[in-house]
Amino acid sequence: MDEKILIVDDQFGIRILLNEVLQKEGYNTFQAANGIQALDIVDKHSPDLVLLDMKIPGMDGIEILKRMKQKDPDIRVIIMTAYGELDMIQEAKDLGAITHFAKPFDIDDIRQAVKKYSAV
């Protein structure tokens, strides 16, 4: 499988968990702890799908999403947030996010969403 998935989360444990699960599914995975790393990976590797946390110190998820869409309007992004901020979720969807997950999420739900949206 050549699908490339970028995991963007400032929490190391979440990045490792998602990375392990998605690699076992056969995806090529990349990890970023912040917006700068995430945008660099988008430039260098053109991921097919991004799992993007909304609450990241420095550049927040909305700003990262805007910049990713500027670089690649077709990039598919699933957002993750621990906060039930409906306005942020709606703004992300308006910017092109395809779906969202609230933390803590069910790993099987994420796995199914990745399978659904990565093979579009």
C-alpha positions in Angstrom: 0.0 0.0 0.0 1.4 3.4 -1.0 -1.0 5.5 1.0 0.8 8.1 3.1 -0.7 9.3 6.3 0.6 12.2 8.4 -0.2 12.2 12.1 0.0 15.7 13.7 -0.4 15.8 17.5 1.7 17.4 20.2 1.0 14.4 22.5 3.7 11.8 21.9 1.6 8.9 23.1 -1.2 9.6 20.7 1.3 9.9 17.8 2.9 6.5 18.7 -0.5 4.8 19.1 -1.8 6.0 15.7 1.5 5.3 14.1 1.6 1.7 15.3 -2.0 1.0 14.4 -1.8 2.5 10.9 1.6 0.9 10.1 0.0 -2.5 10.9 -2.7 -1.6 8.4 0.0 -1.2 5.8 0.1 2.6 5.5 3.3 4.7 5.2 3.1 7.0 8.2 4.8 10.3 9.1 4.6 12.1 12.4 4.7 15.7 13.4 4.6 17.3 16.8 3.9 20.8 15.6 2.7 22.9 12.6 6.2 23.6 11.3 7.1 19.9 11.1 3.7 19.1 9.6 4.0 21.6 6.8 7.5 20.4 6.1 6.3 16.8 5.7 3.4 18.0 3.4 6.0 19.8 1.2 8.4 16.8 1.1 6.1 13.8 1.1 2.6 14.9 -0.1 0.6 12.7 2.3 -2.7 11.4 1.1 -4.4 11.9 4.4 -3.7 13.9 7.6 -4.9 13.2 11.1 -4.7 16.7 12.7 -5.1 17.6 16.3 -6.7 21.0 16.7 -5.0 22.0 20.0 -1.3 22.3 19.3 1.0 24.9 21.0 2.3 27.5 18.6 0.4 27.1 15.4 -3.1 25.8 16.1 -4.9 23.2 14.0 -7.0 25.8 12.1 -3.8 27.6 11.0 -2.1 24.3 10.1 -5.2 23.2 8.1 -5.3 26.6 6.2 -1.6 26.3 5.2 -1.9 22.7 4.2 -4.9 23.5 2.0 -2.9 26.4 0.4 -0.1 23.9 -0.4 -2.4 21.2 -1.6 -6.1 22.0 -2.0 -6.9 18.3 -2.4 -5.2 17.1 0.8 -7.7 15.1 2.9 -7.7 16.0 6.6 -9.4 14.4 9.6 -9.4 16.6 12.7 -9.1 15.4 16.3 -9.9 17.5 19.3 -10.2 16.9 23.0 -12.4 20.0 23.3 -16.1 20.1 22.3 -15.6 23.4 20.6 -18.3 23.2 17.9 -17.2 26.5 16.3 -13.7 25.3 15.8 -15.0 22.0 14.3 -17.3 23.9 12.0 -14.5 26.2 10.9 -12.2 23.3 10.2 -15.0 21.6 8.1 -15.6 24.9 6.3 -11.8 24.9 5.4 -12.1 21.4 4.0 -11.7 18.9 6.9 -13.7 15.7 6.0 -14.6 14.6 9.4 -13.7 14.9 13.1 -13.1 12.8 16.2 -13.4 13.8 19.8 -10.6 12.7 22.1 -10.5 10.2 23.7 -11.4 8.4 20.5 -12.0 4.7 19.7 -9.0 3.5 17.8 -11.2 1.2 15.7 -13.3 4.3 14.6 -10.1 6.1 13.5 -8.9 2.9 11.7 -12.2 2.7 9.8 -12.2 6.4 8.9 -8.7 6.2 7.6 -9.6 3.2 5.5 -12.7 5.0 4.2 -11.0 8.3 3.4 -7.5 7.3 2.3 -8.6 5.2 -0.6 -10.8 7.8 -2.2 
